[in-house]
Amino acid sequence: MKSTLSRRDLLTRWFKTGTVSEAAHAPRVAFSPRGAFPLGDVVVCIFLRGGMDGLSAVVPYGEGGNYYDNRPTLALAEPGSPSPNAARDLDGFFGLHPALSPLYPLYQDGRLAFVHATGSIDPSRSHFDAMRFMEIGVPGNRSVGTGWLGRHLELLGAGNDSPFRAMSFGGQLPESLRSSIPALSLRDLESFRIEARWDQRDAIEQVIRGQYHVDNPSGYLEQAARSVFEAVGTIQSLDPANYQPSGGAVYPDNELGWGLSQVAQIVKADLGLEAACVDLNGWDTHNGQGNFGGRFDVLLDAFARALEAFNLDLGSRMNNITVVAMSEFGRRVTENASAGTDHGHGGLMTVLSGGLTSGQVFADWPGLAPGELDDGDLAITTDYRDVLAELIGRRLLNPNADQVFPGHTPRELNFFVQRT
């Protein structure tokens, strides 16, 4: 046992930035034929960590004083106002923050939609608890050890044995991908390699290959080692350091732009990717939120330009890709004394997909009048799991959404078109 553990430690030590989920029990050796998977859309999940203020991103200007009186310094002017900070009209009631303007053509084309007054029904205002409950997909349950995306992949049973089936970028595997399906977690593609001095790397690789009998694997560790070497070789062949996006796309220099550019490279290589996760942090805007020329609209600009570049880069492939962005909760309706907003409840989801019924703001709108609020917060009228369940069934072609979200009966939204 001591020898086996030391060999495992040696293997993981020499490979930089790449980790496989702790629940990965079976090695993945044979790669699936290129182009054979996925069966449905590739799903890209963006988590906006910190609690994004959906009331400032997609503004309910039609609420009048219920919105403007509660946000004397943070409110966006109504569409048509001469103010440079005016919202852009979406449907006569909701307006788009100016920083999200790069996404407006996608909304007009029916490829971008927003879900408002949505989120997790768990009442927690703790970042840690709210993120975990949202990612495992069973609000309030602390005993569940798998995530909603991981369970989806388990239940889909697509026969996809590619090591690139499930990936996250950022260096830490998100809760949503935890399951028995191995998931690859990377900081970046370029540095997924043997960690050693450049002039020693080839010699070290030969030593590891020999110790693990990579060319003729006979046991679990040998097969796992071969899988790792194959994955490293495949990623290196993509030449990520010299990647040139298509369609004139320019990814912003931020964690989301960088992450989505990595996802785009894997998608274009037809390596069997089915699910990918990327984060954008920094949305906990308790003070100095700065909807105009401040921290909040800088984040919105980063988000918008990253999505715009991803869409341009992948072109017609976006017909088979769905991007879902969510946050653990929204912010309070009333701004605080520090020109910010505190932890709230109802929030916003953003969906970019070639399989939407239309570009729209989907909202069973509860209103912002005092009697319509949930303890001072925007009420949740659309459970975020309803959106994801319909995505799973109609676009990811998994008929087991009831098991992906156990104990929840999804409401049909008619948000997505059934993929055939």
Secondary structure, 3 states (H helix, E strand, C coil): CHHHHHHHHHHHHHEECCEECCCCCCCCCCCCCCCCCCCCCEEEEEEEECCCCHHHHEECHHHCHHHHCCCCCCCCECCCCCCCCECEECCCCCEECHHHHHHHHHHHCCCEEEEEEEECCCCCCCHHHHHHHHHHCCCCCCCCCCCHHHHHHHHHCCCCCCCCCEEEECCCCCHHHCCCCCCEEECCCCCCEECCCCCCHHHHHHHHHHHCCCCCCCCHHHHHHHHHHHHHHHHHHCCHHHCCCCCCCCCCCCHHHHHHHHHHHHHHCCCCCCEEEEEEECCCCCCCCCCCCCHHHHHHHHHHHHHHHHHHHHHHHHHHEEEEEECCCCECCCCCCCCCCCECCCEEEEEEECCECCCCEECCCCCCCHHHCECCECCCCEEHHHHHHHHHHHHCCCCCHHHHCCCCCCCCCCCECCCC
